[in-house]
Each structure stands twice: as C-alpha cells, then as structure tokens.
Amino acid sequence: MKIEENLTSEILRRTSRRKFVDEEITVEEEVKIVEILDEINNEERGLNFKVIVNDGDEIFDGLASYGLIRGCNSYIALIGDSKEKKIAEKIGFYGEYLVLKLVQMGFGTCWVGATYDHKEIKEDVSLDYGEKIYCLIAFGKINSDTKIGFEKLVSLIGKKRKSIQEIFPNIKKVKKESQKWIMKGLELVRKAPSARNKQPWIFDIIENDTITISAKENFGYEKIDMGIAMLHFQQGAQLCGCKGEWRRRDGIWRFLLEEKDENTQI
Ligand SMILES: Cc1cc2nc3c(=O)[nH]c(=O)nc-3n(C[C@H](O)[C@H](O)[C@H](O)COP(=O)(O)O)c2cc1C
C-alpha cells in the first residue's frame, strides 16, 4: 500500500473534530469528494466507500452516539468486503488518506467506529453480500482551529501520545544511516488517530534491516489503527526521500524500500 502525494502538512494539522457548524456542503465539494472515493474504490480491491452529504444527522443524534459528535450530517461509510484479505488494514490506510484529503479541503473530521447509530445507518447505506461497514468518517464545516467547551473537553482523551521508545522498543537496533527517515516516519505515526487513542502500534526491525509493524488488541480496531499508522509512517519516510511500500509477506507487514538501482537500497 502506497500514496505518492505529500500530505505531511495535513497530518500535522489534523486533529479529531466533533462539533460542526450548520453550513451545507456544496455540490462542488461533494463532486470532489465523490471523485476521490471513485478513485479509491476503482483501484483498491474490496473497498466500496460511500458518502452521505447533508443528510446524515440521525446517525449521530440520540443515545447511540453518546452525544459525542454534534451538528454533523455528512459522513463517509468505510465499507469493505469482509471476505477480502487485509481488508481492515486497507480501510485504515485509505480511510486516513480520505481524512487527510478532507482536511486539505478545509473540513473537520473524526473517525467514528462506535459512537453512531448502527441501526439507523442501515436506512442510509445499502450493503452488498459480504460487505461490512468498518467505520465512519464524520466530516463537516468547522468554526475555527480552536476547540472550545465540550469539544475541547472530549479531545483531551486524544492528547496524550506514547513515546517513540514505547511504539518501537528496539529502536536502538536501527543503523545510523537509516535513523533519519525512520524517526520522521515515527514522528508522524505519533500524530495518527487511533480508537480510544490507544496507539496500539508496535514497530520492529528484522532481517535485512526491514521495518515491520504489528498491533496490540484494541477493541477490534487494531488493524484499522495499524493501517492508519502505516500511511503516516510511509509519508514521513517519503518526506526524507526514502520511498517504500507496506507489503504483507509470511504474515508480517514489512516496509519494503524501492530499490535505487539493481543492487543497492536507499
Ligand atoms: C478506528 C477509530 C475509531 C474511532 N472511533 C471513535 C468513536 O466512536 N467516537 C469518537 O468520538 N472518536 C472515535 N475515534 C477518534 C479517537 O478517539 C481519536 O482519534 C483519538 O482520541 C486521538 O485524537 P486525535 O484524533 O484528536 O489525534 C476513533 C478513531 C479511530 C482511529
């Protein structure tokens, strides 16, 4: 999995937003979002992301949402084929790509796995055989970059971040010449959203100095969290000129570097 586009400034700017203003999403904006979704759905097997614009308020109203998402009536349903391998990681990776594109367009966003009405959504979104809604991305217009009141309070959960040592206990094994891009990758991983802000990621280094990622259990969201972190890591590495791609080989997710020429790697 790989995204060539540089989205570092969006990664640095992003933070979950849970209070939206009463302003409709325009037709032009909707068209742009649909174009991005179409591109993802056409290129990535098993993904079938759908967007609901200006008509999704019941999903976040009422008890099922615990009142955590306010004033939101637009969302993207991250639908995937549950029969497809690696689907949860893909949902995380391409879902986060979407989040960053929405941030680029000026929207506020929040990944929502639990706090929405799981029954009501069936009225809005139809699923094909084997398909499942893995998560939602709530999005909409926001007032300013500063959170106040309820939103500020809720987002305190998301403030604390694990240290690099915690997410990569074997960091000392990294060779000096690779430190720069790996540290940049990890720095951006530390900005990544995760369910309940658990940051369940564990990075490691194995044979041939290959970086790997796995994740501790996180209420069933760990593979999605992992996909999100994979995108952030790849973006950081890419920023330092180190192009690579996540591939799962022998059941392990590895960050494989693009070869510079026939024999050498970056
Ligand atoms: C897979 C996933 C599921 C999430 N589900 C919810 C949710 O149900 N309700 C909610 O308010 N936030 C949810 N979040 C947002 C996290 O709480 C938030 O990303 C985390 O606290 C870090 O804060 P930040 O996004 O502001 O950096 C979810 C995030 C992820 C990645």
The ligand as a Gaussian input file, in Angstrom:
#p B3LYP/6-31G(d) Opt

LIG

0 1
 C      -10.672000       3.323000      14.271000
 C      -11.088000       4.514000      15.092000
 C      -12.332000       4.554000      15.711000
 C      -12.723000       5.688000      16.435000
 N      -13.990000       5.728000      16.991000
 C      -14.407000       6.851000      17.644000
 C      -15.740000       6.937000      18.131000
 O      -16.541000       6.001000      18.025000
 N      -16.131000       8.102000      18.728000
 C      -15.285000       9.176000      18.863000
 O      -15.706000      10.212000      19.409000
 N      -13.990000       9.116000      18.413000
 C      -13.544000       7.985000      17.803000
 N      -12.255000       7.924000      17.297000
 C      -11.353000       9.089000      17.434000
 C      -10.278000       8.852000      18.500000
 O      -10.842000       8.976000      19.789000
 C       -9.146000       9.886000      18.306000
 O       -8.558000       9.685000      17.048000
 C       -8.080000       9.767000      19.361000
 O       -8.587000      10.106000      20.614000
 C       -6.861000      10.653000      19.052000
 O       -7.240000      12.006000      18.987000
 P       -6.963000      12.885000      17.683000
 O       -7.696000      12.216000      16.552000
 O       -7.526000      14.253000      18.002000
 O       -5.491000      12.913000      17.413000
 C      -11.837000       6.801000      16.592000
 C      -10.580000       6.734000      15.968000
 C      -10.204000       5.622000      15.223000
 C       -8.877000       5.609000      14.540000

